[in-house]
Amino acid sequence: MSVQTDSDKRKQISVRGIVAVENVAEVKKTFNRHLHYTLVKDRNVATPRDYYFALAHTVRDHLVSRWIRTQQYYYEKDPKRVYYLSLEYYMGRSLQNTMVNLGIQGNVDEALYQLGLDIEELEELEEDAGLGNGGLGRLAACFLDSMATLGLAAYGYGIRYEYGIFSQKIENGEQQEEPDDWLRYGNPWEKARPEFMLPVNFYGRVVDTPQGKKWIDTQVVFAMPYDNPIPGYNNNVVNTLRLWSAKSPIDFNLRFFNSGDYIQAVLDRNVAENISRVLYPNDNFFEGKELRLRQEYFMCAATLQDIIRRYKASRFGSREAVRTTFDSLPEKVAIQLNDTHPALAIPELLRILLDIEKLPYEKAWDLVVKCCAYTNHTVLPEALERWPCSMLENCLPRHMQLIYHINFLHLKEVEKRWPGDFDRMRRMSLIEEEGDKRVNMANLCVVGSHAVNGVAAIHSDILKATVFRDFYEMWPEKFQNKTNGITPRRWLLLCNPALSDLISDKIGEEWTVHLEQLQQLKRWAKDPAFQRSVMKVKQENKLRLAGLIERDTGVKINPASMFDVQVKRIHEYKRQLLNILHVITLYNRIKRDPTAVVTPRTVMIGGKAAPGYFIAKQIIALACAVGNTVNNDPDVGDKLKLIYLENYRVTLAERIMPAADLSEQISTAGTEASGTGNMKFMLNGALTIGTMDGANVEMAEEAGEDNLFIFGMRVDDVEALKSRGYNAYEYYERNPELRQCVEQIRSGFFSPGEPGRFSHVADVLLHHDRFLHLADFDAYIEAQERVSQVYQDQAKWAEMVIQNIASSGKFSSDRTIAEYAREIWGVEPTWEKLPAPHDT
């Protein structure tokens, strides 16, 4: 099987966008203009980066007129606006995505080819916008794409972190973090909007005045907006992601000037500007640092000022208030809180309506609840935000007062409904009284929102039965499910053009915005010719990934082996350790009988560990150490490899998903809220080995359980085992293969130079394992044996692959967003195109 040539790729691209000669000429002209006048100017020689920026500006030119036109249209029509508030947006690269969504990829590719440039080489120069940790931030990015594609008047709001998620280097088998200086060369996709800069207040004190409460003596930080265009797919809609950057006021720390220390005063401006300096690199873990609290409030305060300004001014370009009452706020504004990170939007909106706009409390609170909705992303207790009251009182004194008042009125309602039930009042309070008093931000979000949703059916059910049980009993109508989805533009059309073309040849091109149409592929699931075509594409993608891995790691992998992939954040609940135990088991079996026939596998694990998460970093080191042993053992050869994929990020995911054969989704049942990597693998023709957790449950429903490799305890089994008392030694003693694996880890078999290096990992498995690895070990090994068996029958495997692709339509973020729109935001999606900018 040969790797695709450039001309093959160019043919593929032109299938989707017919190359028009005059458009190609126009692209070349614009590109040269940018190269010579915008960038190179007085330099004689253009660098590859100059070419990249010229290309980015050329593509951006196609966006800007549509962007202005879209925003003008919203001002004129004044529809209900949706505001998506998130502390994370894991966007990846923008160049190719923009070309795909605007339908200009074919023309641009042809133009650069004629200019003697390789578009793929230029695309490689773009930095990933890594303003997120994992699933939550990537979900926000997919949602932006779908909101634009469904023609919603939607705005993303977040923080323009100067440093995104750290760059991961694996050195001597250990993770090292390097700062992600993604703005080093500038960002051609953003537009600074200094004219909309807004003040944000911190600290100070609250005084009573005849006009009501007043927050005074505050420290001011300015929020400078940077706008990023979000193009819909082929509909001329361009929405906006507005990211705030912290700027110190000019008169910051004036007292230093008065004492003559001018230099110190200028240096201290950093203190204010540190707010948007760096993304906190924790996933599913609450750290409780004041800087993080300031980031959260900074985003909410700036965003709500913007929302109120836009609500008041409905005419295009007008900055004079044209709305004088807030009665229609819920008809014009929907605010979606992506987890509890933007929870301070609730007391902040209340503060604005009460203290600044002078509304009566009941009216103000009613408006807050009608506008806000909350998405919960996790049930792990260590991830739930619980801010110390002392910190809030110091940092945001007025908000702390408002939270106490919200709680007072809320508990009066609870008392009225369940008189004398003080334990229920304690559980439902926004304030946790045990030890240091804390604000439970999830409870605040539930009380202050009209809708609360989980992100997969099983997750939403768990919320209602456990974390929010009392609230569900009080307000059952608030609780909904919105199963996550992924954008098929980035996660199929862009990253897997060969499979996209194959699908389009069979069912047309509408699937790109109506992914449920993939169901039509089921009729070819058993067709040998279609099976061969699908598997040929998979093989080409595997060859490309194998080349990338060999270039980056020096490890030569067998492209005929099964590519068994687990890529996600490293966390105990995701059970990368279970995967490693399987690799060790396979290794031991090969060593016991090197002549036995095995299904060759290349196991790939990738993902970042939070810098302070010791056991997660140990898991990475163990994976590297096991890989080092396995990959260099001559008895093993091509039969088994374990590769650690360094610096997993959006751009690497775009290479991995199309090449994977097996997708590992093996979290302990009841811990993974949804997962979205699982959907990307499914859409790109990988089969899933997984527990009945998160969206795996719905994937099995859609494709039929026969088409996935489901194993292990269900949620009820996990609960039953925990209430009985989990004893890892029972499983350890019962299974000699498992015992051997754990002993090899403990004894230093994989770390001969440092025998005790992984003893802590073995200790966790045997003594402190909240996630029950050993209880699922037997079932996992048995499921993996089924995987190997089916992989030997390539026709059966191909049939299952096609069934999975054909069943993945539900998992489009377009479907998810259409549900949010209709059932939470009260707006209707539309698939109609806006007129192109040059049309009258």
C-alpha positions in Angstrom: 0.0 0.0 0.0 1.6 3.3 -1.0 1.3 6.6 0.9 -0.9 9.2 -0.9 1.0 11.7 -3.1 0.4 15.4 -3.1 -1.5 15.2 -6.4 -3.8 12.6 -4.9 -4.6 14.9 -2.0 -5.1 17.8 -4.4 -7.5 15.6 -6.5 -9.4 14.8 -3.3 -9.8 18.4 -2.3 -11.0 19.4 -5.7 -13.8 16.8 -5.5 -15.4 18.7 -2.7 -14.7 22.2 -4.0 -14.5 22.5 -7.8 -11.5 24.6 -8.6 -12.5 27.8 -10.5 -9.7 29.3 -12.6 -10.6 33.0 -11.9 -10.9 32.3 -8.2 -7.4 30.7 -8.2 -6.0 33.8 -10.0 -7.6 36.0 -7.4 -6.1 34.0 -4.5 -2.7 34.2 -6.1 -3.0 38.0 -6.4 -4.2 38.5 -2.8 -1.4 36.2 -1.5 1.3 38.1 -3.4 -0.1 41.4 -2.2 0.0 40.3 1.4 3.4 38.8 1.0 5.0 41.9 -0.5 3.1 44.8 1.1 1.8 43.5 4.5 4.7 41.4 5.6 8.0 41.4 3.8 8.2 45.1 2.9 11.8 46.1 3.1 13.2 42.6 3.4 14.3 40.8 0.2 13.8 37.2 1.3 10.5 35.7 2.5 10.7 33.0 5.1 8.3 30.0 5.4 6.6 31.9 8.2 6.1 34.9 5.9 4.4 32.6 3.5 2.2 31.2 6.3 1.1 34.7 7.4 0.4 35.7 3.8 -1.8 32.7 3.4 -3.6 33.3 6.7 -4.3 36.9 5.7 -5.5 35.8 2.3 -7.9 33.4 3.9 -8.9 35.9 6.5 -9.9 38.4 3.8 -12.6 35.9 2.7 -13.8 35.9 6.3 -14.0 39.6 7.2 -16.7 40.7 4.8 -18.9 37.8 5.9 -18.1 38.5 9.6 -19.1 42.2 9.3 -22.2 41.2 7.3 -23.3 38.6 9.9 -22.9 41.0 12.8 -24.8 43.7 10.9 -27.6 41.2 10.2 -27.8 40.4 14.0 -28.1 44.1 14.8 -30.8 44.6 12.3 -32.9 41.5 13.1 -32.2 41.7 16.9 -32.7 38.0 17.5 -32.3 36.4 20.9 -28.6 36.1 21.5 -26.8 33.1 23.0 -23.8 33.7 25.2 -21.6 30.7 25.8 -19.3 31.3 28.9 -16.3 29.1 29.2 -12.9 29.4 30.9 -11.6 27.1 28.2 -11.6 26.9 24.4 -9.4 24.2 22.9 -9.4 25.5 19.4 -6.4 23.9 17.7 -5.5 25.4 14.4 -7.7 27.7 12.4 -6.3 27.9 8.8 -7.5 24.6 7.3 -10.8 24.7 9.3 -11.5 28.2 7.9 -10.8 27.1 4.3 -13.0 24.0 4.7 -15.9 26.0 6.2 -15.7 28.7 3.6 -15.4 26.2 0.7 -12.2 27.7 -0.6 -9.7 24.9 0.2 -9.5 23.6 -3.4 -8.9 27.1 -4.8 -6.3 28.0 -2.2 -4.5 24.7 -2.6 -4.3 25.1 -6.4 -3.1 28.7 -6.1 -0.3 27.7 -3.8 0.6 24.7 -6.0 0.9 27.1 -8.9 3.2 29.3 -6.9 5.4 26.4 -6.0 4.4 26.2 -2.4 3.3 23.2 -0.4 0.1 24.1 1.6 0.7 21.3 4.1 4.1 22.6 5.0 2.7 26.1 5.6 -0.2 24.6 7.7 2.4 23.0 10.0 3.7 26.5 11.0 0.5 27.4 12.7 0.5 27.2 16.5 -2.3 25.3 18.1 -4.6 27.6 20.2 -4.4 25.4 23.3 -6.7 27.4 25.6 -8.1 24.3 27.2 -7.2 21.2 29.1 -9.2 18.5 27.4 -12.8 17.5 26.8 -14.6 20.6 28.3 -12.5 23.0 26.3 -12.7 21.0 23.1 -16.4 20.7 23.5 -16.7 24.5 23.7 -14.8 24.7 20.4 -17.0 22.2 18.7 -20.1 24.0 20.0 -18.9 27.3 18.5 -18.6 25.6 15.1 -22.1 24.1 15.4 -23.7 27.3 16.6 -22.3 29.2 13.6 -23.3 26.3 11.2 -26.9 26.4 12.6 -27.2 30.1 12.1 -27.5 31.0 15.8 -26.7 34.5 17.0 -24.2 33.1 19.4 -21.1 34.6 21.1 -18.4 32.6 22.8 -16.7 34.4 25.8 -13.5 33.4 27.5 -10.0 34.5 28.4 -7.1 35.1 26.0 -4.4 33.2 28.0 -1.0 34.4 27.0 0.2 30.8 27.8 -2.1 27.9 26.9 -1.9 24.3 28.0 1.8 23.5 28.5 3.8 21.7 25.8 4.7 18.2 27.0 8.2 16.8 26.5 9.0 13.2 27.5 12.6 13.2 28.7 14.1 10.0 30.2 10.5 8.6 30.2 9.1 11.4 32.3 6.8 14.3 31.5 8.4 17.7 31.5 6.3 20.8 31.0 7.4 23.7 28.8 5.4 27.0 28.6 3.2 27.2 25.5 4.2 30.6 24.1 1.5 30.4 21.3 1.4 34.1 20.6 5.2 34.4 20.1 4.8 35.2 16.3 1.4 36.9 16.6 -2.0 35.5 15.8 -3.5 36.4 12.4 -7.0 35.2 13.4 -7.7 37.7 16.2 -8.7 41.4 16.1 -8.0 43.5 19.1 -11.0 45.8 20.0 -9.6 48.4 22.4 -12.7 50.6 21.8 -14.7 48.0 23.8 -12.2 47.8 26.8 -14.1 47.5 30.1 -13.2 48.0 33.8 -13.4 45.0 36.2 -13.3 45.6 40.0 -11.7 43.6 42.8 -11.3 43.9 46.6 -12.6 47.1 48.2 -15.5 47.2 50.6 -19.3 47.7 50.6 -21.1 50.7 52.1 -24.7 51.5 52.7 -26.0 54.6 51.0 -29.5 56.1 50.7 -29.5 54.7 47.1 -28.6 51.2 48.3 -25.4 49.2 48.6 -22.2 50.6 47.0 -19.0 48.7 46.3 -16.1 51.2 46.8 -12.3 51.5 47.1 -11.8 48.7 44.5 -8.8 47.9 42.5 -9.6 48.2 38.8 -8.3 46.0 36.0 -9.2 46.6 32.4 -10.5 43.8 30.1 -9.3 44.2 26.5 -11.4 42.2 24.0 -9.8 40.2 21.2 -12.3 38.9 18.6 -11.8 35.7 16.8 -14.0 34.8 13.8 -16.0 31.5 13.9 -17.2 30.6 10.4 -20.2 28.3 9.9 -20.0 25.6 7.3 -20.9 26.9 3.9 -23.6 29.3 5.1 -21.8 32.7 5.1 -22.3 33.1 8.8 -19.3 34.2 10.9 -19.9 34.4 14.6 -17.5 35.8 17.2 -15.4 34.3 20.0 -14.5 37.2 22.3 -11.5 36.6 24.5 -10.6 39.0 27.3 -7.0 40.1 28.1 -6.1 41.8 31.3 -4.7 45.3 31.1 -3.5 47.5 33.9 -5.0 51.0 34.2 -2.6 53.8 33.4 -2.9 55.1 37.0 -2.3 51.7 38.6 -0.7 52.1 42.0 -0.5 55.9 41.9 0.8 56.0 45.5 4.2 54.7 44.2 4.3 57.7 41.8 3.7 60.0 44.7 6.5 58.5 46.7 8.7 58.8 43.6 9.1 55.1 42.9 8.0 55.4 39.2 9.9 52.2 38.1 8.2 50.0 40.8 4.8 51.4 39.8 5.3 50.4 36.2 6.7 47.0 37.1 3.7 46.3 39.4 1.3 46.6 36.4 2.2 43.0 35.9 0.2 42.1 39.0 -3.1 43.1 37.3 -2.1 41.7 33.9 -1.2 38.3 35.4 -4.9 37.5 35.4 -4.8 36.5 31.7 -1.3 35.2 31.8 -1.7 31.4 32.0 -4.3 28.6 31.8 -4.5 26.5 34.9 -3.5 23.0 33.7 -5.9 21.0 35.9 -8.5 18.7 34.4 -11.2 17.4 36.8 -9.4 18.8 39.8 -10.2 22.0 41.9 -7.1 23.8 43.2 -8.7 26.8 45.0 -6.0 29.5 44.2 -7.0 33.1 44.4 -5.6 33.9 40.9 -8.0 31.3 39.4 -10.9 33.0 41.3 -9.8 36.3 39.8 -9.7 34.8 36.3 -13.2 33.5 36.7 -14.7 36.8 37.9 -12.7 38.8 35.4 -14.3 36.8 32.5 -17.8 37.0 34.0 -17.7 40.7 34.8 -16.3 41.8 31.5 -18.7 39.5 29.6 -21.9 40.7 31.5 -21.1 44.3 30.9 -20.8 43.5 27.2 -24.1 41.5 27.3 -26.0 44.4 28.9 -24.4 47.0 26.5 -25.5 44.9 23.5 -29.0 44.3 25.0 -29.5 48.0 25.4 -28.2 49.0 22.0 -30.0 47.1 19.2 -29.3 49.3 16.2 -26.2 48.5 14.1 -23.2 50.4 15.3 -25.2 52.3 17.9 -23.7 52.9 21.3 -26.6 54.9 22.6 -29.1 53.0 24.8 -32.3 52.2 22.9 -33.8 49.8 25.5 -34.6 51.3 28.8 -36.3 48.4 30.6 -35.1 44.9 31.4 -38.4 43.2 31.0 -37.4 41.6 27.8 -33.9 40.4 28.9 -34.9 36.7 29.0 -36.4 37.1 25.5 -33.2 38.5 24.2 -30.4 36.9 26.2 -29.5 33.2 27.0 -26.4 32.6 29.1 -24.9 29.1 29.1 -22.4 28.3 31.9 -19.9 25.7 30.8 -19.4 24.0 34.2 -19.2 26.0 37.4 -16.1 28.0 36.3 -18.3 31.0 35.2 -20.7 30.6 38.1 -19.9 34.1 39.3 -22.0 35.3 36.4 -25.1 34.6 38.6 -24.3 37.0 41.5 -22.6 39.4 39.0 -25.7 39.8 36.9 -27.8 40.2 40.1 -25.4 42.9 41.3 -25.7 44.8 38.0 -29.5 44.7 38.0 -29.8 45.6 41.7 -26.9 48.1 42.4 -26.5 49.7 39.0 -29.8 49.4 37.2 -31.8 49.7 40.5 -34.3 46.9 39.9 -36.2 45.5 42.9 -34.6 42.2 44.2 -37.5 39.8 43.2 -37.5 41.2 39.6 -33.7 41.1 39.4 -33.5 37.5 40.7 -36.3 36.3 38.4 -34.4 37.7 35.3 -31.1 36.1 36.4 -32.7 32.6 36.7 -34.6 33.0 33.4 -31.4 34.0 31.5 -28.9 31.5 33.0 -28.5 27.8 32.4 -25.8 25.4 33.7 -24.0 22.4 32.2 -22.4 20.0 34.7 -19.3 18.1 33.5 -18.3 15.9 36.3 -19.4 14.0 39.4 -15.9 13.5 40.8 -15.9 15.2 44.2 -12.4 16.5 43.9 -13.4 18.4 40.8 -16.3 20.4 42.3 -15.5 24.1 43.0 -15.9 25.1 46.6 -14.4 28.5 47.2 -13.5 29.6 50.8 -15.9 32.4 52.0 -13.0 34.3 53.4 -11.4 34.5 50.0 -14.6 35.6 48.4 -15.2 38.2 51.1 -11.8 39.7 50.5 -11.8 39.5 46.7 -15.4 40.2 45.9 -17.2 41.5 49.1 -20.4 42.5 47.4 -20.8 39.1 45.7 -20.3 37.3 49.0 -23.1 39.4 50.5 -25.4 38.5 47.5 -24.6 34.8 47.8 -25.5 34.9 51.5 -28.8 36.6 50.6 -29.6 34.2 47.7 -28.9 31.3 50.2 -31.1 32.9 52.9 -34.1 33.1 50.5 -33.3 29.7 49.0 -33.3 28.0 52.4 -36.5 29.7 53.3 -38.1 27.9 50.3 -36.6 24.6 51.3 -37.8 25.0 54.9 -41.3 25.9 53.5 -41.3 22.7 51.4 -39.7 20.3 54.0 -40.4 21.9 57.4 -37.9 20.8 60.1 -35.7 18.8 57.7 -32.4 20.4 58.8 -30.2 17.8 57.2 -31.7 18.5 53.8 -31.2 22.2 54.4 -27.5 21.5 55.2 -27.2 19.5 52.0 -28.9 22.1 49.8 -27.2 25.2 51.3 -24.9 27.2 49.0 -22.6 27.5 52.1 -20.8 24.5 53.5 -20.4 25.1 57.2 -18.0 22.2 58.1 -14.5 23.5 58.8 -13.6 26.6 56.8 -16.9 27.9 55.4 -17.0 27.5 51.6 -19.4 28.3 48.7 -20.5 25.3 46.8 -20.5 26.7 43.3 -22.5 23.8 41.8 -25.4 24.4 44.2 -25.2 28.1 43.3 -25.5 27.2 39.6 -28.5 25.0 40.2 -30.3 27.6 42.3 -29.5 30.4 39.9 -30.4 28.7 36.6 -33.6 27.7 34.9 -32.0 24.6 33.3 -29.4 22.2 34.5 -28.0 19.5 32.2 -25.6 16.6 32.2 -23.6 15.6 29.1 -24.7 12.0 28.5 -27.9 10.1 29.4 -26.2 8.0 32.1 -24.4 11.1 33.5 -27.7 13.1 33.7 -29.3 10.2 35.5 -26.4 10.0 38.0 -26.7 13.7 38.7 -30.4 13.4 39.5 -29.9 10.3 41.7 -26.8 11.5 43.6 -25.1 14.9 43.4 -28.2 17.0 42.8 -30.8 14.5 44.2 -32.3 17.1 46.7 -32.5 19.7 44.0 -34.1 17.3 41.5 -36.8 16.6 44.1 -37.4 20.3 44.5 -37.2 21.3 40.8 -37.5 18.2 38.6 -38.4 20.5 35.6 -35.0 22.1 35.7 -33.1 18.9 34.9 -32.3 17.8 31.3 -29.8 15.8 29.3 -27.8 17.0 26.4 -25.5 14.3 25.1 -22.2 15.8 23.9 -21.3 15.8 20.2 -18.3 16.7 18.0 -18.2 18.8 14.8 -18.1 16.5 11.7 -16.3 19.3 9.8 -13.0 19.2 11.8 -13.4 15.5 12.9 -14.1 14.0 9.5 -14.2 16.4 6.6 -10.9 18.1 7.6 -9.0 15.3 9.2 -10.0 12.4 7.0 -10.6 13.7 3.4 -10.3 10.2 1.8 -13.0 8.7 4.0 -15.1 11.9 3.5 -14.9 11.5 -0.3 -15.8 7.8 0.0 -18.9 8.7 2.0 -19.9 11.5 -0.4 -19.6 9.2 -3.4 -22.1 6.9 -1.8 -24.7 9.2 -0.1 -23.9 12.8 -1.4 -22.5 15.7 0.6 -25.4 16.7 2.9 -24.1 14.5 5.7 -21.6 17.3 6.6 -24.5 19.3 8.2 -27.0 16.4 8.6 -24.7 13.7 10.1 -27.7 11.4 10.7 -27.6 10.7 7.0 -24.6 8.4 7.6 -27.2 5.7 8.4 -27.6 5.2 4.7 -24.2 3.6 4.7 -25.6 0.6 6.6 -26.8 -1.0 3.3 -23.2 -1.4 2.2 -21.9 -2.8 5.5 -21.6 -6.3 4.0 -20.6 -5.1 0.5 -17.0 -6.5 -0.1 -16.1 -3.7 -2.5 -17.1 -1.0 -0.1 -15.4 -2.8 2.8 -12.2 -2.9 0.8 -12.5 0.8 0.0 -13.0 1.7 3.7 -10.1 -0.5 4.8 -7.8 0.9 2.1 -8.4 4.4 3.4 -7.7 3.2 7.0 -4.5 1.6 5.8 -3.3 4.8 4.1 -4.1 6.8 7.3 -2.1 4.2 9.3 0.9 4.5 7.0 0.8 8.3 7.4 0.7 8.1 11.2 3.4 5.4 11.2 5.7 7.7 9.2 5.0 10.5 11.7 5.8 8.3 14.7 9.0 7.0 13.1 10.1 10.5 12.4 9.4 11.8 15.9 10.4 8.7 18.0 12.7 6.6 15.8 10.4 3.6 16.5 9.5 1.7 13.4 6.0 0.2 13.7 4.3 -2.4 11.8 1.5 -0.7 9.8 -0.2 -4.1 9.4 -0.6 -4.4 13.2 -3.8 -3.3 15.0 -3.5 0.3 16.1 -4.8 0.2 19.6 -5.1 3.8 20.9 -5.9 5.5 24.2 -5.4 9.3 24.0 -6.9 11.6 26.6 -5.8 13.4 29.8 -3.9 11.1 32.2 -6.1 10.4 35.2 -6.7 7.4 37.5 -10.4 7.3 36.6 -9.6 6.9 32.9 -7.6 3.8 33.8 -4.6 4.1 31.5 -3.1 1.6 34.1 -5.6 -1.0 33.0 -4.3 -0.6 29.4 -0.7 -0.9 30.6 -1.6 -4.1 32.6 -3.0 -5.5 29.4 0.2 -4.7 27.5 2.3 -6.4 30.2 0.0 -9.4 30.0 0.5 -9.7 26.2 4.3 -9.3 26.7 4.4 -12.0 29.3 2.4 -14.4 27.0 4.8 -13.7 24.1 7.8 -14.4 26.4 6.3 -17.6 27.7 5.7 -18.9 24.1 7.5 -16.8 21.5 6.3 -19.1 18.7 2.6 -18.7 19.4 0.5 -17.0 16.7 -0.7 -13.6 17.9 -2.6 -10.7 16.4 0.1 -8.0 16.1 -0.7 -4.8 18.0 0.8 -1.3 18.3 -0.6 0.2 21.5 -0.4 4.0 21.6 -1.1 6.0 24.8 -1.0 9.7 24.8 -2.1 12.6 27.0 -0.9 15.2 29.5 -0.9 14.9 33.3 -1.5 17.9 35.5 1.9 19.1 36.7 1.1 18.5 40.3 -0.6 15.1 39.9 2.1 12.7 41.1 0.4 9.4 40.3 -0.6 10.5 36.8 3.0 11.4 36.1 4.0 8.0 37.4 1.6 6.4 35.0 3.3 8.2 32.1 6.7 7.0 33.3 5.5 3.5 33.7 4.0 3.5 30.1 7.4 4.7 28.8 9.3 2.1 30.8 7.1 -0.8 29.7 7.4 0.5 26.1 11.1 0.6 26.4 11.2 -3.1 27.6 8.7 -4.4 25.0 10.0 -2.4 22.0 13.6 -3.6 22.5 12.9 -7.3 23.2 14.0 -9.4 20.1 11.5 -12.1 21.2 8.7 -9.7 20.6 9.7 -8.1 17.3 6.7 -6.8 15.3 4.1 -8.6 17.4 3.7 -5.9 20.1 4.8 -2.3 20.5 3.9 0.3 23.1 4.4 3.9 22.0 3.9 7.0 24.2 2.6 9.8 22.0 4.3 13.0 23.2 2.4 16.3 23.5 -1.1 15.1 22.6 -3.1 18.1 21.4 -5.8 18.9 18.8 -3.5 18.8 15.8 -2.1 15.4 16.8 -5.6 14.1 17.4 -6.4 15.0 13.8 -3.7 12.6 12.7 -4.5 9.8 15.2 -8.3 9.5 14.9 -8.3 8.5 11.2 -5.6 5.9 11.7 -6.9 4.1 14.8 -8.3 0.6 14.7 -9.3 0.2 18.3 -10.4 3.0 20.7 -9.9 2.5 24.4 -12.7 4.0 26.5 -12.2 2.1 29.7 -13.1 4.4 32.6 -14.7 3.0 35.7 -18.5 3.0 35.1 -20.0 6.1 36.5 -16.9 8.3 36.4 -16.6 9.6 32.8 -19.4 12.2 32.3 -19.5 11.7 28.5 -16.2 11.5 26.6 -15.9 13.0 23.1 -12.8 11.3 21.9 -14.9 8.1 21.8 -17.1 9.8 19.2 -14.2 10.9 17.1 -12.8 7.4 16.9 -16.2 6.0 16.0 -16.8 8.5 13.2 -13.4 7.7 11.7 -13.9 3.9 11.7 -12.3 2.7 14.9 -14.0 0.0 17.0 -14.5 0.7 20.7 -13.4 -1.4 23.6 -15.2 0.2 26.6 -17.2 0.1 29.8 -20.8 1.1 30.0 -19.9 4.7 30.9 -20.6 8.1 29.6 -21.6 8.3 25.9 -20.3 4.7 25.3 -23.8 3.6 26.5 -25.5 5.6 23.7 -22.9 4.5 21.2 -23.7 0.9 22.0 -27.4 1.8 21.7 -26.9 3.4 18.3 -24.6 0.8 16.7 -25.8 -2.3 18.6 -23.8 -3.8 21.5 -22.6 -6.5 19.0 -20.6 -3.8 17.2 -18.6 -2.7 20.2 -16.5 -4.6 22.7 -18.3 -3.8 25.9 -16.9 -5.2 29.1 -16.8 -4.9 32.9 -18.9 -3.7 35.8 -21.9 -1.4 35.2 -22.7 1.5 37.5 -24.8 -0.7 39.8 -22.0 -3.3 40.0 -19.5 -0.6 41.0 -21.9 0.7 43.7 -22.5 -2.8 45.0 -18.8 -3.6 45.1 -18.0 -0.4 46.9 -20.7 -1.0 49.5 -19.5 -4.6 50.1 -15.9 -3.3 50.4 -13.4 -3.6 47.5 -10.5 -5.8 48.3 -7.9 -5.7 45.5 -6.0 -8.7 47.0 -9.0 -11.0 46.2 -8.4 -10.4 42.5 -4.6 -10.3 42.8 -4.5 -13.7 44.6 -7.0 -15.3 42.2 -5.3 -14.5 38.9 -1.6 -15.5 38.5 -1.2 -13.4 35.3 -2.4 -10.3 37.1 -0.2 -11.1 40.1 2.8 -11.4 37.8 2.0 -8.0 36.2 1.7 -6.2 39.6 4.9 -7.8 40.9 6.8 -6.8 37.8 5.7 -3.2 38.4 6.5 -3.4 42.1 9.9 -5.2 41.8 11.5 -3.0 39.2 11.3 -5.4 36.3 10.6 -2.4 34.0 13.1 -0.1 35.9 16.1 -2.3 36.6 18.3 0.8 37.2 15.8 2.0 39.9 14.0 -1.0 41.4 11.7 0.9 43.6 10.6 3.4 41.0 7.1 2.2 40.4 6.4 0.5 43.8 4.0 3.4 44.6 1.9 2.5 41.5 1.6 -1.1 42.7 0.7 0.2 46.1 -2.1 2.3 44.7 -3.5 -0.7 42.7 -3.5 -2.9 45.8 -4.4 -0.5 48.6 -5.7 2.9 47.5 -7.6 2.2 44.2 -10.8 4.2 44.1 -11.3 3.1 40.4 -11.3 -0.7 40.9 -8.7 -1.6 38.2 -8.2 -5.2 39.3 -12.0 -5.9 39.6 -12.3 -5.3 35.8 -9.0 -6.9 34.8 -10.4 -10.3 33.8 -13.3 -8.9 31.8 -10.9 -6.5 30.1 -8.5 -9.2 29.1 -11.3 -11.4 27.8 -12.7 -8.5 25.7 -9.2 -7.8 24.3 -9.0 -11.5 23.3 -12.3 -11.0 21.4 -10.9 -8.0 19.7 -7.8 -9.9 18.5 -10.0 -12.7 17.2 -12.3 -10.5 15.2 -9.4 -8.5 13.8 -8.2 -11.7 12.2 -11.5 -11.8 10.2 -11.0 -8.7 8.2 -14.4 -8.9 6.5 -16.2 -9.1 9.9 -14.0 -6.2 11.2 -14.8 -4.1 8.2 -18.5 -4.7 8.5 -18.4 -3.6 12.2 -16.4 -0.5 11.2 -19.0 0.5 8.6 -21.8 -0.1 11.1 -20.0 2.2 13.6 -19.5 5.0 11.1 -23.1 4.7 9.9 -24.3 4.8 13.5 -22.3 7.9 14.6 -24.8 10.5 13.3 -26.3 11.1 16.7 -22.9 12.3 18.0 -22.7 15.5 15.9 -22.5 18.6 17.9 -25.1 20.0 15.5 -27.6 17.7 17.1 -26.5 18.7 20.6 -26.7 22.4 19.8 -30.1 22.1 18.1 -31.3 20.5 21.4 -29.8 23.3 23.6 -31.3 25.8 21.2 -34.8 24.5 21.3 -35.0 23.1 24.9 -32.9 25.6 26.9 -32.2 28.8 25.0 -35.6 29.1 23.2 -34.2 29.8 19.8 -34.7 27.9 16.5 -31.7 26.6 14.4 -31.7 27.4 10.7 -29.9 25.7 7.8 -30.6 28.7 5.5 -27.6 30.5 4.0 -27.0 34.2 4.6 -26.4 36.0 1.3 -22.7 36.1 0.3 -21.1 39.5 0.9 -21.0 40.4 -2.8 -24.7 39.5 -3.3 -27.1 42.4 -3.0 
